[in-house]
Amino acid sequence: MPQLVQIIERLGHALVACTRSCDGIVCSRGTGRIPRCLFLDVEGRSSTRGAAVVGLNPGRSSERERRYYLDRGCGYDSVVAWFQQRKREHRQCGRRGSGKLRLLLGLGGGILLEHGS
């Protein structure tokens, strides 16, 4: 798993640092809006097979989240810190929908999530 964590971290840093102006992507560091990135959540999960959960854009980031990035920097480390703080809420969501399906399929290990503004 450590090698996978390193790979995801490299990808996350690159995604957050991206400055392309692709259609539908908001990238405005001055307002705390940064590109999507990845977060690998392995803490407290079993060592069995995990899953990558990919879905629709969850919507716009909150003012609180944008302020967090402006205060702490618009980088991957800030995204990870934000997600760690908000993880409990995300885990509750994981008990419904795709999270429930993932567990029924025996994929209780690490979970690769997309996150961003």
Secondary structure, 3 states (H helix, E strand, C coil): CHHHHHHHHHHHHHHHHCCCCCCCCCCEHHHCECCCEEEEECCCCCCCCCEECCCCCCCCCCHHHHHHHHHHCCCHHHHHHHHHHHHHHHHHHCCCHHHHHHHHCCCCCCEEEEECC
